[in-house]
Amino acid sequence: MKIFYWSPFFSNVATIKAVTRSAESLIKFSRDEKYKVSLIDAIGEWEENKDSINNKISIIKLSHTNLKNYLPKGGFIKSRISYLTIFFWNFFKLKNLINKEVPDFLIIHLMTSLPIFLSTFINSHTKLILRISGLPKINIVRYLFWKIYAKKIYKVTCPTKKTYDFLVEKKIFDKKKIFVLRDPVIDMKEFSLKKKESNNFVSPIKQKYLISIGRLTKQKNFELLINFFHKLSDRYSKFELVIIGEGEDELKLKNLSRKLNIDKKVHFLGYQKNIFKYLKNAECFILTSLWEDPGFVIVEAALSNIPIISSNCPNGPEEIIEKNGYLFQNDSLENLLKKFDEFLITNKDTIYKNKLILKKRIKKFSMFQHYKKLSEIIN
């Protein structure tokens, strides 16, 4: 069975892991090499990651030009220009590829409108599986687009129950076509290797520290985190803050920490291949996102066995944490401070019990569980 993935991306987004681990799960757990899996490279996005991808997964380049290096990044207007460029740049290339190779399935993650639109022009054998995440705004254009092409889409997958319920309520797609397919966050082999690598790691931060991980963008709301830490420093001088990630807001966030005179206690460590080195020694993990789906880093923090404080943002964290962590009102500084105080006074037995329950709950985000559900969908 021939399966192609379509997921053009610009930066180190969680979707890279979602796609590669989904593809790898089909290779790793299927018998008799049942699946022939390929990643479509639309703009040179897989070039930097090809060495870390299973060699049984092929990368099909639509062009020898790495368009990714020339596309404008950051901000709504620039992202729209990039989106349209990718659409028209790959229109005929993708159509010709699908008609020539005739894959059994095309699994669509990002920039979904092109392959959906092309469903009219490609062979009838190839079935489209559309991944929809979050709670997308259903404006009149999106509603009509999805409604027109709903019959062309074989299945719709959602990473969370909230997205599933949202789509069922909107009645755009037949309910029988919609499935919850959790992201394959946990690769136990990779985790074991990184954990082993972490054993000999000596942290450069000598004080007790809190940690947050993610792209430095508006979505992740690190501005709230820095303002929270400023308030916290007035009361608890023993803590420092570690932020792992990169993005267009980096300079703005560094300037904010300087302005608040906490820059010596806030450590921006950029992108890290092994986040577990820093997670294992942290006092707690804090997620301040405005929205998530459900948040790879929450699963990774739970796997690292540390307490989690998260915004109760739409679509994600609540499904994982429930009552076994600390959920604060989305974008509320006061409520975040309150939940942190609750965390500090929680007895160790309760914290330990919560960590065990969380670790058990995140098993549904393993590669094997993802494979079982995906193979059920495509078979």
C-alpha positions as CSV (number, residue, x, y, z in Angstrom):
1,M,0.0,0.0,0.0
2,K,1.4,3.4,-1.1
3,I,0.9,6.3,1.4
4,F,2.1,9.9,0.8
5,Y,2.2,12.7,3.4
6,W,1.7,16.4,2.5
7,S,2.8,18.9,5.1
8,P,4.8,22.0,4.0
9,F,6.2,23.9,7.0
10,F,8.5,26.9,7.6
11,S,10.0,26.4,11.0
12,N,10.5,23.8,13.8
13,V,6.8,23.1,14.4
14,A,5.4,20.1,16.3
15,T,3.9,19.0,13.0
16,I,7.4,17.8,11.9
17,K,7.3,15.2,14.7
18,A,3.6,14.4,14.1
19,V,4.3,13.6,10.4
20,T,7.6,11.8,10.7
21,R,6.5,9.6,13.7
22,S,3.2,8.8,12.0
23,A,5.1,7.7,8.9
24,E,7.6,5.8,10.9
25,S,4.9,4.0,12.9
26,L,3.6,2.5,9.6
27,I,7.1,1.2,8.8
28,K,7.9,0.1,12.4
29,F,4.8,-1.8,13.4
30,S,3.4,-3.2,10.1
31,R,4.1,-6.8,9.1
32,D,5.7,-7.8,5.8
33,E,6.5,-4.2,4.8
34,K,2.9,-3.7,4.0
35,Y,3.2,0.1,3.6
36,K,5.4,2.1,1.2
37,V,5.6,5.6,2.8
38,S,6.8,8.8,1.3
39,L,7.0,12.5,2.4
40,I,6.3,15.1,-0.3
41,D,8.9,17.8,-0.2
42,A,7.1,20.9,-1.6
43,I,9.6,23.8,-0.7
44,G,12.7,22.0,0.6
45,E,11.2,21.7,4.1
46,W,12.5,18.1,4.6
47,E,16.1,18.9,3.6
48,E,17.2,19.8,7.1
49,N,15.5,16.8,8.7
50,K,16.2,14.1,6.2
51,D,19.1,12.6,8.2
52,S,16.8,11.9,11.2
53,I,14.1,10.2,9.1
54,N,13.9,6.4,8.8
55,N,15.7,5.4,5.6
56,K,12.7,3.2,4.6
57,I,10.7,6.4,4.2
58,S,11.4,8.1,0.9
59,I,11.3,11.9,0.3
60,I,9.9,13.0,-3.0
61,K,11.1,16.5,-4.0
62,L,8.7,18.4,-6.2
63,S,11.4,20.9,-7.1
64,H,15.2,21.2,-6.9
65,T,14.8,24.7,-5.6
66,N,14.6,25.1,-1.9
67,L,11.8,27.7,-2.0
68,K,11.6,27.6,1.9
69,N,14.8,29.8,2.1
70,Y,13.2,32.6,0.0
71,L,9.7,32.8,1.5
72,P,8.8,35.7,3.8
73,K,8.2,34.7,7.4
74,G,6.4,36.2,10.4
75,G,3.2,38.1,10.5
76,F,-0.2,37.6,8.9
77,I,0.5,39.3,5.5
78,K,3.9,37.6,5.0
79,S,2.4,34.2,5.9
80,R,-0.4,34.7,3.4
81,I,2.1,35.6,0.6
82,S,4.1,32.5,1.5
83,Y,0.9,30.4,1.4
84,L,-0.2,31.6,-2.0
85,T,3.3,31.2,-3.4
86,I,3.4,27.5,-2.2
87,F,-0.1,27.0,-3.7
88,F,0.7,28.2,-7.2
89,W,4.3,26.9,-7.2
90,N,3.2,23.4,-6.5
91,F,-0.2,23.3,-8.2
92,F,0.9,21.3,-11.4
93,K,3.8,19.6,-9.7
94,L,1.6,18.0,-7.0
95,K,-1.1,17.1,-9.5
96,N,1.3,15.5,-11.9
97,L,3.0,13.5,-9.0
98,I,-0.3,12.1,-7.7
99,N,-1.5,11.1,-11.2
100,K,1.9,9.5,-12.0
101,E,2.5,7.7,-8.7
102,V,-1.1,7.0,-7.9
103,P,-0.7,6.5,-4.1
104,D,-3.5,4.7,-2.2
105,F,-3.7,7.5,0.4
106,L,-2.6,11.1,0.6
107,I,-2.5,12.2,4.2
108,I,-2.8,16.0,4.5
109,H,-1.5,17.9,7.5
110,L,-0.7,21.5,6.6
111,M,-1.6,23.9,3.8
112,T,-4.6,21.7,3.1
113,S,-6.4,23.7,0.5
114,L,-4.1,22.7,-2.4
115,P,-4.5,18.9,-2.3
116,I,-8.2,19.3,-1.5
117,F,-8.7,21.6,-4.5
118,L,-6.6,19.2,-6.7
119,S,-9.0,16.3,-5.8
120,T,-11.0,17.3,-8.8
121,F,-8.0,16.9,-11.1
122,I,-6.3,13.8,-9.8
123,N,-7.1,10.1,-10.2
124,S,-10.1,8.6,-8.4
125,H,-8.0,5.8,-6.8
126,T,-6.1,8.1,-4.4
127,K,-8.1,8.7,-1.2
128,L,-7.5,11.9,0.8
129,I,-7.2,11.8,4.6
130,L,-7.5,15.3,6.0
131,R,-6.1,16.2,9.4
132,I,-8.0,19.1,11.1
133,S,-6.7,20.4,14.4
134,G,-7.8,23.0,16.9
135,L,-11.1,24.8,16.6
136,P,-10.8,26.4,13.2
137,K,-12.8,29.5,12.4
138,I,-15.6,28.5,10.1
139,N,-16.1,31.6,8.0
140,I,-18.2,31.5,4.8
141,V,-15.3,30.8,2.5
142,R,-14.0,27.9,4.6
143,Y,-17.5,26.5,5.1
144,L,-18.3,26.5,1.4
145,F,-14.8,25.1,0.4
146,W,-15.1,22.2,2.8
147,K,-18.8,21.6,2.0
148,I,-18.1,21.5,-1.8
149,Y,-15.2,19.0,-1.4
150,A,-16.5,17.0,1.6
151,K,-17.4,14.1,-0.6
152,K,-13.9,14.0,-2.1
153,I,-12.4,13.5,1.3
154,Y,-12.2,9.9,2.4
155,K,-11.6,10.4,6.2
156,V,-11.0,13.3,8.6
157,T,-8.8,12.9,11.6
158,C,-8.6,15.1,14.7
159,P,-5.9,14.9,17.4
160,T,-8.3,15.7,20.2
161,K,-11.9,14.9,21.3
162,K,-12.7,18.6,21.4
163,T,-11.9,19.0,17.7
164,Y,-14.0,15.9,16.9
165,D,-17.0,17.2,18.8
166,F,-16.6,20.6,17.1
167,L,-16.6,19.1,13.6
168,V,-19.5,16.8,14.4
169,E,-21.5,19.8,15.6
170,K,-20.7,21.8,12.4
171,K,-22.1,19.0,10.2
172,I,-19.8,19.8,7.3
173,F,-18.5,16.2,7.0
174,D,-20.4,13.0,7.5
175,K,-19.9,12.0,11.1
176,K,-18.9,8.5,10.0
177,K,-15.9,10.0,8.3
178,I,-14.5,11.7,11.4
179,F,-12.0,10.0,13.8
180,V,-9.9,10.9,16.8
181,L,-6.3,10.1,15.9
182,R,-3.9,11.1,18.7
183,D,-0.6,12.5,17.6
184,P,2.3,10.0,18.0
185,V,4.2,12.1,20.5
186,I,6.0,9.3,22.3
187,D,8.7,7.3,20.7
188,M,9.9,5.1,23.6
189,K,13.1,4.2,21.8
190,E,14.0,7.8,21.2
191,F,13.0,8.8,24.8
192,S,15.2,6.0,26.3
193,L,18.2,7.2,24.2
194,K,17.7,10.9,25.2
195,K,17.1,9.9,28.8
196,K,20.4,8.0,28.8
197,E,22.1,11.0,27.2
198,S,20.6,13.2,29.9
199,N,22.1,11.1,32.8
200,N,25.6,12.6,32.4
201,F,24.3,16.1,31.6
202,V,25.3,18.9,34.1
203,S,22.9,21.8,33.9
204,P,24.4,25.2,33.5
205,I,21.6,26.6,35.7
206,K,22.6,26.1,39.3
207,Q,19.5,27.5,40.9
208,K,16.1,25.9,41.1
209,Y,14.3,26.7,37.8
210,L,10.9,26.6,36.1
211,I,10.8,25.6,32.4
212,S,8.7,26.4,29.4
213,I,9.2,25.1,25.8
214,G,7.8,26.2,22.5
215,R,8.1,28.4,19.5
216,L,8.6,32.1,20.5
217,T,5.4,33.3,18.8
218,K,2.1,35.0,19.8
219,Q,0.4,31.6,20.1
220,K,2.7,30.4,23.0
221,N,2.1,33.7,24.9
222,F,5.6,33.9,26.5
223,E,4.9,37.5,27.3
224,L,2.5,36.3,30.0
225,L,5.1,33.9,31.3
226,I,7.8,36.6,31.6
227,N,5.4,39.0,33.3
228,F,4.4,36.1,35.7
229,F,8.0,35.5,36.5
230,H,8.6,39.2,37.2
231,K,5.8,39.1,39.7
232,L,7.0,35.8,41.1
233,S,10.6,37.1,41.6
234,D,9.3,39.7,44.0
235,R,8.1,36.9,46.3
236,Y,10.4,34.0,45.6
237,S,14.0,35.0,44.7
238,K,15.2,31.3,44.6
239,F,13.7,30.5,41.2
240,E,15.1,31.1,37.7
241,L,13.3,30.6,34.4
242,V,14.4,28.5,31.4
243,I,12.8,29.1,28.0
244,I,13.6,26.6,25.2
245,G,12.6,27.5,21.6
246,E,13.1,30.0,18.8
247,G,10.9,32.3,16.8
248,E,10.0,35.8,15.6
249,D,9.2,37.1,19.1
250,E,12.7,36.2,20.6
251,L,14.1,39.8,20.5
252,K,10.8,41.3,21.9
253,L,10.8,38.8,24.8
254,K,14.5,39.4,25.6
255,N,13.9,43.1,25.6
256,L,10.9,42.6,28.0
257,S,12.9,40.6,30.4
258,R,15.6,43.4,30.4
259,K,13.0,46.1,30.9
260,L,11.6,44.2,33.9
261,N,15.2,43.7,35.2
262,I,14.9,39.9,35.3
263,D,17.2,39.2,32.3
264,K,19.9,37.6,34.6
265,K,17.3,35.0,35.8
266,V,15.6,34.3,32.5
267,H,17.6,31.9,30.3
268,F,16.8,31.7,26.6
269,L,18.4,28.5,25.4
270,G,17.1,28.5,21.8
271,Y,16.2,25.2,20.0
272,Q,17.4,22.1,21.8
273,K,17.4,18.6,20.2
274,N,17.2,17.0,23.6
275,I,14.7,18.9,25.8
276,F,14.7,16.1,28.4
277,K,18.1,17.2,29.7
278,Y,16.5,20.3,31.0
279,L,13.0,18.9,31.8
280,K,14.4,16.3,34.3
281,N,15.8,18.9,36.7
282,A,13.0,21.5,36.5
283,E,10.7,22.2,39.5
284,C,7.7,22.3,37.1
285,F,6.7,22.9,33.5
286,I,4.6,25.9,32.6
287,L,2.5,26.2,29.4
288,T,1.0,29.7,28.7
289,S,-0.3,29.0,25.2
290,L,-3.4,30.8,24.0
291,W,-4.4,27.6,22.1
292,E,-2.9,24.2,21.7
293,D,-3.7,20.9,20.0
294,P,-3.1,19.3,22.5
295,G,0.5,20.3,23.1
296,F,3.4,18.0,22.4
297,V,5.4,19.5,25.2
298,I,2.8,18.7,27.9
299,V,3.1,15.0,26.9
300,E,6.9,15.3,27.0
301,A,6.8,17.0,30.4
302,A,4.5,14.3,31.8
303,L,6.8,11.7,30.4
304,S,9.7,13.4,32.2
305,N,7.7,13.1,35.5
306,I,7.5,16.7,36.5
307,P,4.5,18.7,37.7
308,I,2.6,20.7,35.0
309,I,0.9,24.1,35.2
310,S,-1.0,25.0,32.0
311,S,-3.4,27.5,30.6
312,N,-6.8,26.0,30.2
313,C,-6.7,27.1,26.5
314,P,-9.0,25.8,23.8
315,N,-8.6,22.3,22.6
316,G,-5.9,20.3,24.3
317,P,-4.3,20.6,27.8
318,E,-7.5,19.9,29.8
319,E,-7.9,16.5,28.0
320,I,-4.4,15.5,29.3
321,I,-4.2,17.2,32.7
322,E,-7.8,17.1,34.0
323,K,-7.5,17.2,37.8
324,N,-3.9,15.9,37.9
325,G,-2.1,19.2,37.3
326,Y,-2.8,22.9,37.6
327,L,-5.0,24.6,35.0
328,F,-5.2,28.4,35.0
329,Q,-7.6,30.7,33.2
330,N,-6.4,31.4,29.7
331,D,-4.2,34.5,29.5
332,S,-4.8,35.4,33.2
333,L,-1.7,36.5,35.1
334,E,-3.5,36.6,38.4
335,N,-4.9,33.1,38.0
336,L,-1.5,31.7,37.0
337,L,0.1,33.2,40.1
338,K,-2.7,31.6,42.2
339,K,-2.2,28.2,40.6
340,F,1.6,28.5,41.2
341,D,0.9,29.2,44.9
342,E,-1.3,26.1,45.0
343,F,1.5,24.1,43.4
344,L,3.9,25.2,46.1
345,I,1.7,24.2,49.0
346,T,0.6,20.9,47.5
347,N,2.1,18.0,49.6
348,K,4.6,15.8,47.9
349,D,2.4,12.6,48.0
350,T,-0.3,14.4,46.0
351,I,2.2,15.7,43.5
352,Y,3.8,12.2,43.1
353,K,0.3,10.6,42.7
354,N,-0.6,13.2,40.0
355,K,2.6,12.5,38.1
356,L,1.9,8.8,38.0
357,I,-1.7,9.3,36.8
358,L,-0.5,11.7,34.1
359,K,2.2,9.3,33.0
360,K,-0.4,6.5,32.6
361,R,-2.8,8.8,30.7
362,I,-0.3,9.9,28.1
363,K,0.2,6.3,26.8
364,K,-2.5,7.0,24.3
365,F,0.0,9.4,22.6
366,S,2.5,6.6,21.8
367,M,3.5,5.7,18.3
368,F,2.1,2.2,18.6
369,Q,-1.4,3.5,19.6
370,H,-1.3,5.9,16.7
371,Y,-0.3,3.1,14.4
372,K,-3.2,0.9,15.6
373,K,-5.8,3.7,15.0
374,L,-4.3,4.9,11.7
375,S,-4.1,1.3,10.2
376,E,-7.7,0.8,11.3
377,I,-8.7,4.0,9.4
378,I,-6.9,3.2,6.2
379,N,-7.9,-0.5,6.2
